[in-house]
Amino acid sequence: MLEAGERMPGVAGELQRFCVKGLRAEHHLVIAARIHTGTTKGAAALSSYSESQTKRRWDEVKDFVLVPLGLPRHDDVLAGLWIALHAGCCTAPSFSLLRNDSRFAGEIG
């Protein structure tokens, strides 16, 4: 079991330590919508973006997070792990949207 403040080993540890400052409001919306729906198509339906715009923004998030660490460029699992590990810092605005934005009040789709 990890002690408070202790870093995880391996790739998870690298993801845990790597903060990103360049995420914009549109990235946080797409992150929240992807978490809520599980798909790019579903995320597009919740946002004001087309499916191709949603995919582009989701790919940008993965590029910001994974590429600097030398990880596979478009790995949804690693990106999801990073998002969860940074819920209190980098992706806090995404989780705030999930809690407070009426678009996310309904059933998970």
GUMITOR-502392 format. One record per atom (N, C-alpha, C, O): residue in one letter; x, y, z. Coordinates in steps of 0.05 Angstrom, whole numbers, padded with zeros to 5 digits, always signed. Last residue first. Example, Ala and Ser with C-alpha at 12.3 -4.5 7.8 and 13.67 -1.06 7.14 Angstrom:
S+00257-00045+00142
S+00273-00021+00143
S+00258+00001+00157
S+00268+00023+00161
A+00264-00114+00156
A+00246-00090+00156
A+00264-00066+00156
A+00285-00066+00169
//
This chain:
G-00493+00153-00415
G-00501+00141-00440
G-00481+00128-00455
G-00487+00117-00477
I-00522+00163-00354
I-00497+00159-00368
I-00504+00143-00393
I-00518+00123-00392
E-00577+00208-00346
E-00566+00181-00347
E-00540+00181-00362
E-00536+00196-00381
G-00562+00277-00329
G-00579+00254-00336
G-00564+00228-00335
G-00542+00225-00325
A-00525+00316-00319
A-00543+00309-00297
A-00559+00284-00303
A-00568+00270-00285
F-00492+00340-00355
F-00484+00315-00344
F-00502+00304-00321
F-00495+00286-00307
R-00514+00389-00366
R-00511+00370-00389
R-00504+00342-00378
R-00509+00322-00392
S-00508+00420-00321
S-00534+00406-00325
S-00532+00386-00348
S-00548+00367-00349
D-00450+00416-00283
D-00462+00424-00308
D-00486+00407-00314
D-00485+00382-00312
N-00428+00394-00235
N-00444+00419-00234
N-00458+00427-00260
N-00476+00443-00259
R-00397+00347-00241
R-00414+00351-00217
R-00434+00373-00220
R-00456+00371-00209
L-00372+00354-00290
L-00388+00330-00285
L-00407+00333-00261
L-00429+00323-00262
L-00344+00402-00280
L-00365+00401-00300
L-00384+00377-00295
L-00408+00379-00296
S-00307+00381-00243
S-00326+00402-00235
S-00350+00403-00254
S-00373+00406-00246
F-00278+00349-00276
F-00294+00336-00256
F-00314+00356-00244
F-00336+00348-00235
S-00253+00389-00307
S-00270+00368-00320
S-00288+00355-00300
S-00312+00351-00305
P-00223+00417-00269
P-00245+00430-00283
P-00264+00411-00297
P-00288+00415-00298
A-00184+00377-00254
A-00205+00385-00235
A-00228+00400-00249
A-00251+00396-00242
T-00141+00361-00283
T-00168+00355-00294
T-00190+00362-00275
T-00213+00354-00280
C-00097+00379-00251
C-00099+00385-00280
C-00127+00381-00292
C-00136+00397-00308
C-00121+00364-00194
C-00105+00386-00204
C-00111+00392-00233
C-00129+00407-00239
G-00151+00321-00180
G-00149+00343-00160
G-00133+00366-00170
G-00130+00386-00156
A-00146+00285-00222
A-00173+00296-00216
A-00172+00320-00197
A-00189+00337-00197
H-00103+00257-00240
H-00100+00287-00238
H-00127+00300-00233
H-00130+00324-00239
L-00117+00205-00245
L-00095+00211-00226
L-00093+00241-00221
L-00082+00250-00201
A-00155+00208-00286
A-00163+00201-00259
A-00142+00209-00239
A-00149+00218-00217
I-00121+00222-00330
I-00143+00239-00322
I-00152+00234-00293
I-00156+00252-00278
W-00086+00177-00331
W-00076+00204-00325
W-00098+00222-00316
W-00095+00237-00296
L-00124+00139-00346
L-00110+00136-00321
L-00099+00163-00312
L-00101+00171-00289
G-00138+00158-00397
G-00158+00156-00376
G-00146+00154-00348
G-00155+00166-00329
A-00089+00151-00423
A-00100+00178-00420
A-00121+00179-00398
A-00122+00197-00382
L-00086+00095-00422
L-00066+00111-00408
L-00076+00140-00404
L-00071+00152-00382
V-00132+00084-00454
V-00129+00074-00426
V-00109+00090-00411
V-00115+00098-00388
D-00123+00108-00504
D-00145+00118-00487
D-00142+00108-00458
D-00150+00123-00439
D-00068+00127-00536
D-00077+00105-00519
D-00098+00116-00499
D-00091+00130-00480
H-00039+00153-00578
H-00068+00155-00576
H-00079+00131-00559
H-00097+00117-00568
R+00019+00147-00572
R+00006+00173-00577
R-00024+00173-00571
R-00033+00193-00560
P+00052+00113-00520
P+00037+00111-00545
P+00018+00135-00549
P+00003+00142-00530
L+00101+00158-00488
L+00081+00136-00488
L+00066+00135-00514
L+00067+00155-00530
G+00135+00199-00477
G+00144+00178-00495
G+00126+00154-00496
G+00134+00131-00503
L+00117+00241-00450
L+00127+00219-00434
L+00137+00196-00451
L+00147+00176-00440
P+00096+00274-00489
P+00120+00283-00474
P+00133+00261-00457
P+00156+00262-00451
V+00050+00241-00505
V+00074+00245-00522
V+00098+00254-00507
V+00120+00243-00511
L+00009+00244-00465
L+00025+00219-00470
L+00051+00224-00485
L+00071+00212-00479
V-00013+00296-00460
V-00007+00280-00437
V+00013+00258-00443
V+00032+00253-00428
F-00021+00320-00509
F-00010+00336-00487
F+00001+00318-00465
F+00021+00325-00452
D-00046+00278-00537
D-00020+00287-00545
D-00006+00303-00523
D+00018+00300-00519
K-00094+00274-00509
K-00076+00251-00508
K-00048+00260-00517
K-00028+00250-00506
V-00116+00324-00524
V-00111+00317-00495
V-00091+00295-00493
V-00072+00297-00478
E-00119+00316-00579
E-00101+00337-00569
E-00095+00331-00539
E-00072+00334-00530
D-00159+00278-00581
D-00132+00270-00590
D-00112+00291-00580
D-00089+00283-00573
W-00202+00310-00564
W-00194+00286-00548
W-00166+00278-00555
W-00149+00271-00538
R-00204+00345-00608
R-00197+00355-00581
R-00189+00333-00562
R-00170+00336-00546
R-00218+00309-00649
R-00193+00325-00651
R-00185+00335-00623
R-00161+00334-00616
K-00267+00290-00631
K-00245+00272-00634
K-00218+00287-00635
K-00199+00278-00622
T-00296+00338-00634
T-00293+00325-00608
T-00269+00305-00609
T-00253+00305-00590
Q-00294+00348-00688
Q-00282+00367-00670
Q-00277+00354-00643
Q-00256+00359-00630
S-00323+00302-00706
S-00295+00306-00714
S-00281+00326-00697
S-00257+00322-00691
E-00373+00312-00683
E-00358+00288-00675
E-00329+00291-00683
E-00311+00283-00667
S-00378+00381-00664
S-00384+00359-00682
S-00367+00335-00672
S-00349+00338-00655
Y-00397+00411-00601
Y-00377+00404-00622
Y-00387+00382-00639
Y-00403+00365-00631
S-00424+00422-00556
S-00431+00437-00580
S-00413+00432-00603
S-00412+00447-00622
S-00437+00358-00524
S-00423+00384-00527
S-00434+00399-00551
S-00451+00389-00566
L-00464+00311-00527
L-00467+00327-00503
L-00455+00355-00506
L-00462+00374-00491
A-00448+00289-00576
A-00476+00294-00572
A-00481+00312-00547
A-00501+00327-00547
A-00394+00281-00566
A-00402+00301-00586
A-00431+00309-00582
A-00439+00332-00584
A-00396+00238-00532
A-00386+00263-00522
A-00394+00286-00540
A-00400+00308-00531
G-00414+00198-00566
G-00431+00206-00544
G-00422+00233-00533
G-00439+00250-00526
K-00368+00195-00599
K-00395+00201-00610
K-00414+00211-00589
K-00427+00231-00593
T-00329+00180-00562
T-00327+00206-00576
T-00354+00214-00588
T-00362+00237-00586
T-00353+00149-00501
T-00346+00149-00530
T-00344+00177-00541
T-00354+00196-00529
G-00369+00154-00449
G-00351+00132-00456
G-00342+00132-00485
G-00325+00115-00492
T-00400+00193-00423
T-00412+00175-00444
T-00395+00152-00451
T-00405+00131-00460
H-00368+00216-00382
H-00396+00212-00378
H-00408+00191-00398
H-00424+00175-00390
I-00317+00220-00405
I-00321+00205-00380
I-00350+00197-00377
I-00357+00175-00369
R-00330+00253-00448
R-00319+00225-00453
R-00323+00208-00428
R-00330+00185-00430
A-00345+00299-00421
A-00365+00285-00438
A-00356+00257-00444
A-00372+00238-00445
A-00297+00313-00396
A-00321+00307-00380
A-00341+00291-00396
A-00353+00272-00386
I-00265+00321-00442
I-00257+00301-00422
I-00282+00293-00406
I-00288+00270-00402
V-00293+00363-00466
V-00291+00337-00480
V-00283+00315-00461
V-00293+00293-00462
L-00285+00403-00428
L-00312+00395-00435
L-00312+00367-00449
L-00328+00350-00443
H-00230+00408-00428
H-00243+00398-00403
H-00272+00389-00410
H-00281+00370-00398
H-00222+00428-00479
H-00211+00402-00472
H-00225+00391-00447
H-00231+00367-00446
E-00246+00478-00475
E-00258+00458-00494
E-00247+00430-00489
E-00260+00410-00494
A-00213+00503-00438
A-00241+00497-00431
A-00253+00476-00449
A-00267+00458-00440
R-00147+00472-00444
R-00166+00494-00446
R-00194+00484-00439
R-00199+00461-00436
L-00085+00452-00419
L-00113+00444-00425
L-00131+00469-00424
L-00131+00484-00404
G-00031+00462-00406
G-00043+00473-00430
G-00071+00465-00437
G-00081+00472-00459
K-00006+00438-00363
K-00017+00465-00359
K-00033+00475-00383
K-00046+00496-00380
V-00001+00377-00332
V-00003+00391-00357
V-00017+00417-00353
V-00038+00418-00340
C+00043+00335-00293
C+00022+00354-00295
C+00023+00369-00322
C+00044+00373-00333
F+00064+00274-00277
F+00065+00292-00300
F+00041+00310-00302
F+00019+00301-00311
R+00060+00236-00238
R+00078+00259-00232
R+00075+00281-00254
R+00084+00304-00249
Q+00027+00197-00260
Q+00019+00211-00235
Q+00035+00237-00231
Q+00024+00257-00222
L+00056+00177-00302
L+00031+00191-00307
L+00023+00208-00283
L+00013+00230-00286
E+00096+00152-00272
E+00103+00174-00291
E+00078+00190-00298
E+00080+00215-00299
G+00066+00114-00245
G+00080+00135-00230
G+00088+00158-00248
G+00086+00182-00240
A+00049+00083-00287
A+00029+00096-00271
A+00042+00119-00255
A+00030+00141-00252
V+00097+00062-00304
V+00083+00080-00322
V+00062+00096-00305
V+00059+00120-00310
G+00132+00053-00240
G+00127+00048-00269
G+00112+00070-00284
G+00113+00094-00277
P+00098+00064-00177
P+00120+00056-00193
P+00112+00055-00223
P+00088+00055-00230
M+00070+00123-00146
M+00067+00096-00157
M+00091+00089-00174
M+00104+00107-00185
R+00095+00161-00091
R+00089+00158-00120
R+00087+00128-00127
R+00100+00111-00115
E+00065+00186-00031
E+00084+00168-00044
E+00075+00163-00073
E+00051+00162-00079
G+00025+00215-00007
G+00046+00229-00021
G+00066+00212-00035
G+00083+00223-00050
A+00014+00164+00040
A+00005+00190+00030
A+00029+00205+00017
A+00050+00207+00030
E+00039+00101+00017
E+00035+00121+00038
E+00026+00147+00025
E+00031+00151+00001
L+00010+00045-00016
L+00026+00069-00017
L+00019+00088+00006
L-00005+00090+00014
M+00017-00023+00000
M+00000+00000+00000
M+00018+00025+00000
M+00038+00026+00014
//
